[in-house]
């Protein structure tokens, strides 16, 4: 008999997902089959399934019916014959980053620079992304999914599946910090510190040994909660209370911060980014990991004279994901700040629509597929 599973599938835009019974996929030689125990919901998921292609006209979705779910974690249920370092029963996070695996970028370890770069269970940034969706059509809103061995992050026992469901945002912030060359003793400015990316960057920056973290936001209560995480190392300013760049310079004796992480939302004005950029020191870095609502006017002569680097950063590597998992294992990274909002798979539409009520970056919306009888 053919084994079947339950998956939430989107059959058309602007329609709710439906629970469908479909065959359990078989892993190819270099793939694993993962029994999904939790899948994080990104705040942008509602826009993806409701406002496409208005927001993202050049980024294709998978063919319908599609199984979404960007941040799955679970147990390895089956391994392909060519899998070498993963075994059945391993606890894993499945990074959704997919690439061709054979181009110059992939061979050098820079999979996010591949022309086929695609986020499994979400969307592609490549016009050729459907090729990847055809190979890996299953996201985390299902009981099982296939994934390439290269995408797996092994989870320690003190890292729950629900916490691992936040690894996409944590990893995106970690990748940005890596691009900023963050390290002990540095001072940084995080624009949008109260959001999902902002709080993640703050927790990671603390774990990486930064001496001071400056942050901006619009919600005073949330900023007070963030400052309370490390009162002697975190300072914040409300957006609109004055120039962020001038404030950052004043907080560093006129020197400027070592780097800026721009974690603003997609509707933020360009002027906010420009202002914060001016708070970086000579030779510093500005890493954009959020987005803004309009083109940003950049004074390239200022960049040249000050030797400031402007860097775009959009995801992270599985190796960086493993570094985060190891930081949790050793206690360097504490994820207890996450407030889990857990929904069974049959309530996935409610979970996606309700995520707009989240408590800034503290809320962690997670979908839990039903556990197959073999695992009960």
C-alpha positions in Angstrom: 0.0 0.0 0.0 1.1 3.6 -0.7 1.8 5.5 2.4 0.0 8.8 2.6 0.3 12.0 4.7 -1.6 15.1 5.5 -0.4 18.4 4.0 -1.8 21.9 3.9 -1.8 23.0 0.3 -2.6 26.2 -1.5 -4.6 25.6 -4.6 -5.0 29.3 -5.7 -4.0 32.8 -4.6 -6.4 34.6 -2.2 -7.8 31.2 -1.1 -7.3 29.4 2.2 -5.0 26.3 2.3 -6.8 23.0 2.4 -5.8 19.8 4.2 -5.1 17.2 1.6 -4.1 13.5 1.8 -1.2 12.9 -0.6 1.5 10.2 -1.0 4.5 10.4 1.3 7.5 11.3 -0.9 10.5 9.0 -1.3 14.0 10.6 -0.9 16.4 10.5 -3.8 20.0 9.2 -3.1 21.3 12.4 -1.6 18.1 13.3 0.1 16.5 12.6 3.5 12.8 12.2 4.4 12.0 14.4 7.5 9.0 13.8 9.7 8.0 17.4 10.5 7.5 18.2 14.2 7.2 22.0 13.9 7.3 24.7 11.3 7.7 28.4 11.9 5.4 30.9 10.2 7.1 34.0 8.8 5.1 37.2 9.1 5.4 37.8 5.4 3.6 34.5 4.6 0.2 36.3 4.4 1.6 38.7 1.8 3.0 35.8 -0.3 -0.2 33.9 -0.6 -2.6 37.0 -0.8 -0.7 39.8 -2.5 1.3 38.0 -5.2 2.5 39.2 -7.7 1.8 42.8 -6.6 4.6 42.8 -4.0 7.1 40.5 -5.7 6.5 40.5 -9.5 9.8 38.9 -10.5 9.9 36.2 -7.9 8.0 33.0 -8.8 5.9 30.9 -6.6 5.8 27.1 -6.9 3.1 25.6 -9.1 -0.2 25.0 -7.5 -1.3 23.1 -5.5 1.7 24.0 -3.4 2.9 23.0 0.0 4.3 26.0 1.8 6.2 26.2 5.2 9.6 27.9 5.3 11.1 26.8 8.6 10.6 23.1 9.4 12.2 21.0 12.1 11.7 17.4 12.9 13.1 13.8 12.8 14.9 12.1 10.0 12.6 9.3 9.0 14.5 7.9 6.0 17.8 8.5 4.3 18.9 8.1 0.6 21.5 5.6 -0.3 24.2 8.2 -0.9 23.6 10.1 2.4 26.7 9.8 4.6 26.5 12.0 7.7 22.9 11.8 8.8 21.0 8.9 10.3 17.4 8.0 11.0 16.2 9.6 14.2 18.4 12.6 14.0 16.8 15.9 15.2 17.2 18.5 12.5 16.3 21.9 11.2 15.8 21.9 7.4 17.2 25.1 5.9 14.9 26.0 2.9 17.8 27.4 0.8 18.0 25.4 -2.4 20.5 25.8 -5.3 21.7 23.9 -8.3 24.8 22.6 -6.4 27.1 22.6 -9.4 27.7 26.2 -10.5 30.7 28.3 -9.5 28.9 29.9 -6.6 27.6 26.6 -5.2 31.0 24.9 -5.6 32.6 27.7 -3.6 30.0 27.4 -0.8 28.0 30.5 -1.7 24.7 28.8 -2.5 22.7 32.1 -2.0 24.6 33.5 -5.1 23.4 30.7 -7.3 21.1 31.7 -10.2 18.7 29.0 -9.1 18.5 30.3 -5.5 15.1 29.3 -4.1 13.6 29.2 -0.6 11.7 25.9 -0.4 8.2 26.2 0.9 8.2 29.9 0.1 9.3 31.6 -3.2 12.2 31.8 -5.5 14.3 34.9 -6.3 15.2 33.4 -9.7 13.1 33.1 -12.9 14.5 29.6 -13.1 13.3 28.7 -9.6 10.6 26.4 -10.8 13.2 23.8 -11.6 14.1 23.7 -7.8 10.4 23.6 -6.8 10.0 20.6 -9.1 12.8 18.8 -7.3 11.6 19.8 -3.8 7.9 20.5 -3.8 7.2 19.9 -0.1 7.4 22.6 2.6 7.0 22.3 6.3 3.2 22.5 6.4 3.0 18.7 6.0 3.7 15.6 8.0 6.7 14.7 5.8 9.1 16.4 3.4 12.2 15.6 1.4 15.3 17.7 1.7 18.9 17.5 0.5 21.4 16.4 3.0 23.3 19.7 2.6 20.4 21.6 4.0 20.3 20.0 7.4 21.3 21.5 10.7 21.6 19.0 13.6 19.8 20.1 16.7 21.0 19.6 20.3 18.6 18.2 22.8 18.3 21.5 24.6 16.9 23.2 21.4 13.2 22.5 21.0 11.6 22.0 17.6 9.4 25.1 18.3 12.6 27.2 18.8 14.2 25.7 15.7 11.1 26.9 13.8 12.6 30.4 14.3 16.0 29.5 12.8 15.1 31.2 9.5 15.0 34.6 11.0 17.7 33.9 13.5 20.0 32.7 10.7 19.2 35.6 8.5 20.3 38.0 11.3 23.3 35.8 11.9 24.3 35.9 8.3 24.0 39.7 8.4 26.3 39.8 11.5 28.8 37.6 9.7 28.8 39.9 6.7 29.3 42.8 9.1 32.3 40.9 10.5 30.8 41.3 14.0 33.0 40.3 16.9 33.9 40.9 20.6 34.3 44.5 21.8 32.5 46.1 18.9 29.5 48.5 18.9 26.7 48.2 16.5 23.4 49.9 15.5 20.4 47.8 14.8 17.7 49.7 12.9 14.3 48.0 13.8 15.5 46.3 17.0 12.0 45.4 18.1 11.2 43.3 15.0 11.8 39.6 14.4 15.1 40.2 12.7 16.1 42.9 15.1 15.6 41.0 18.3 17.4 38.0 16.7 20.3 40.2 15.8 20.4 41.6 19.3 20.5 38.1 21.0 23.1 36.9 18.6 25.3 40.0 18.9 25.3 39.6 22.7 26.3 35.9 22.2 29.1 37.0 19.9 30.6 39.3 22.5 29.7 42.8 21.3 30.2 45.4 24.0 27.4 47.7 23.0 24.2 47.4 21.0 22.3 50.5 19.9 18.8 50.1 18.6 15.9 52.0 17.0 12.2 51.3 17.1 8.7 52.7 17.3 7.2 50.8 20.2 8.5 52.0 23.6 7.2 49.0 25.6 9.0 46.6 23.3 12.2 48.6 23.4 12.1 48.6 27.2 11.8 44.8 27.1 14.8 44.5 24.8 16.9 46.8 26.9 16.1 44.7 29.9 17.8 41.7 28.3 21.2 43.4 28.9 20.7 46.9 30.4 24.4 47.6 30.6 25.0 46.7 26.9 21.8 47.9 25.1 20.7 51.4 24.5 17.7 52.5 22.4 16.1 55.5 20.8 12.6 56.0 19.4 12.5 56.7 15.7 11.5 60.3 15.2 13.1 61.6 18.4 16.1 62.9 16.5 18.7 61.9 14.1 19.7 58.3 14.6 23.1 58.8 13.0 23.9 61.8 15.2 22.7 59.8 18.3 25.0 56.8 17.3 28.0 59.1 16.9 27.2 60.8 20.3 27.0 57.3 22.0 30.5 56.4 20.6 32.4 59.6 21.4 32.0 60.9 17.9 33.6 57.8 16.4 30.5 56.0 15.0 29.5 52.4 15.3 31.5 49.5 13.8 28.5 48.5 11.7 24.8 49.1 11.1 22.2 46.2 10.6 19.2 47.6 8.7 16.4 45.3 9.8 13.6 47.7 9.0 10.3 46.5 7.5 9.4 46.6 3.9 7.4 49.8 4.3 10.0 51.8 6.1 11.0 55.1 4.5 14.4 55.5 2.7 15.2 58.5 4.8 15.5 56.3 7.9 18.1 54.1 6.3 20.1 57.1 5.1 20.1 58.7 8.5 21.3 55.5 10.3 24.1 55.0 7.7 25.6 58.3 8.8 26.1 56.8 12.3 28.8 54.3 11.1 32.5 54.9 11.6 35.1 55.4 9.0 35.7 52.0 7.4 32.5 50.6 8.8 29.8 48.4 7.2 26.1 48.8 6.6 24.3 45.5 6.1 20.8 45.6 4.7 18.7 42.6 5.8 15.2 44.0 6.0 13.9 46.3 3.3 12.5 49.7 2.6 9.6 51.1 0.6 11.5 53.1 -1.9 14.9 53.5 -3.6 17.6 54.7 -1.2 19.6 57.7 -2.4 23.2 56.8 -1.6 26.0 59.4 -1.6 28.6 57.2 -3.3 31.3 59.9 -2.7 30.7 59.6 1.0 31.0 55.9 0.8 34.3 56.2 -1.1 35.8 58.9 1.2 34.8 57.1 4.4 35.5 53.6 2.9 32.1 52.5 4.1 30.7 49.2 2.7 27.0 48.8 1.8 26.2 45.1 1.8 23.0 43.2 1.0 22.4 40.0 3.0 19.4 37.7 2.4 19.9 34.4 4.1 22.5 32.2 5.8 24.4 28.9 5.1 23.6 25.6 6.7 27.1 25.8 8.3 26.1 29.1 10.0 22.9 27.4 11.1 25.0 24.7 12.7 27.0 27.4 14.5 23.8 28.8 16.0 22.7 25.3 17.1 26.1 24.8 18.8 25.8 28.2 20.5 22.4 27.0 22.0 24.0 23.7 23.0 26.7 25.5 25.0 24.4 28.1 26.5 26.0 31.0 24.6 22.7 31.7 22.8 19.5 31.8 24.9 16.3 31.4 23.0 14.0 31.5 26.1 12.8 34.9 25.0 10.6 33.3 22.3 6.9 33.3 23.2 5.4 30.3 21.2 2.0 30.6 19.6 1.3 27.0 18.7 -1.3 25.9 16.2 -2.2 22.4 14.9 -1.8 22.0 11.1 -5.6 22.1 10.6 -5.6 25.7 11.9 -2.7 26.9 9.6 -4.9 29.5 7.9 -5.9 31.0 11.3 -2.2 31.0 12.3 -1.1 32.9 9.1 -3.9 35.5 9.4 -3.3 36.0 13.1 0.4 36.6 13.0 -0.2 40.3 12.4 -1.1 40.5 16.1 2.3 39.3 17.2 4.2 40.9 20.1 7.0 42.2 18.0 9.9 39.8 17.6 9.1 38.0 20.8 6.1 36.1 19.4 7.0 32.8 17.6 4.1 31.4 15.5 4.5 27.7 14.9 2.4 25.0 13.2 2.5 21.5 14.5 1.6 18.7 12.0 -0.1 15.6 13.5 2.4 13.0 14.5 2.1 9.8 12.4 1.1 6.6 14.2 4.6 5.2 13.8 6.0 7.9 16.0 3.3 7.9 18.7 
